[in-house]
Amino acid sequence: MEILKLAQDWARSEVFSTRFFILFALVFLAASFGFWHLGKTEIARAYVIPLLVAGALLLTIGLGLFFTNKNRISQFEKAYHQDTEAFISSEITRAENTLKEYQTIVFTAIPIIIAICALVVAFVSSPIWRASMITTIAMLVVILLIDGTAHARINDYYQQLISLDKTFPQKP
């Protein structure tokens, strides 16, 4: 039963964390509206569409993760009561795969994309390109911030699953 509580607590933490994607999405959307409404210069007007797109992407990510993790809370209980060993095994496998994805996408690909965007900003003078690259960098930094804490949480969850799995009676 401790494993079920651990899994549900992890999912609840993820639900809370995904709200930050939604919060940042609203900030990006508000900034887009602000630049659209108040922007007088060419560079200010250039931020409208990139901020709108970034806000929409962050909102989509946030809502998708929110509902996915919200559903997991009840699914965990059903899976745990159906077959505890299979539940533990599947959660360990899922956590391992998620940790590998974080390493590849969040901690390798995103920093490379940020570096490329920074280079584009340095060498291109077009307002729309600069606004797009700066907005992309800002959005990716938000993703890094939120996913950095999510990575730490799933790594901790994985370590706890491994330690609890070792204490679980194994079938011969």
NORTA-V50013 format. One record per backbone hydrogen bond with DSSP energy under -1.0 kcal/mol. CO is the residue of the C=O (numbers start at 1). NH is the residue of the N-H. If there is no record, write none. Layout:
BEGIN
[[CO	NH] [CO	NH]]
END
This chain:
BEGIN
[[1	5] [2	6] [3	7] [4	8] [5	9] [6	10] [7	11] [8	12] [9	13] [10	14] [11	15] [12	16] [13	17] [14	18] [17	20] [18	22] [19	23] [20	24] [21	25] [22	26] [23	27] [24	28] [25	29] [26	30] [27	31] [28	32] [29	33] [30	34] [31	35] [32	36] [33	37] [34	38] [35	39] [41	45] [42	46] [45	48] [47	51] [48	52] [49	53] [50	54] [51	55] [52	56] [53	57] [54	58] [55	59] [56	60] [57	61] [58	62] [59	63] [60	64] [61	65] [62	66] [63	67] [64	68] [65	69] [66	70] [67	71] [68	72] [69	73] [71	75] [72	76] [74	78] [75	79] [76	80] [77	81] [78	82] [79	83] [83	87] [84	88] [85	89] [86	90] [87	91] [88	92] [89	93] [90	94] [91	95] [92	96] [93	97] [94	98] [95	99] [96	100] [97	101] [98	102] [99	103] [100	104] [101	105] [102	107] [104	109] [105	110] [108	112] [109	113] [110	114] [111	115] [112	116] [113	117] [114	118] [115	119] [116	120] [117	121] [118	122] [119	123] [120	124] [126	130] [127	131] [128	132] [129	133] [130	134] [131	135] [132	136] [133	137] [134	138] [135	139] [136	140] [137	141] [138	142] [139	143] [140	144] [141	145] [142	146] [143	147] [144	148] [145	149] [146	150] [147	151] [148	152] [149	153] [150	154] [151	155] [152	156] [153	157] [154	158] [155	159] [156	160] [157	161] [158	162] [159	163] [160	164] [161	165] [162	166]]
END
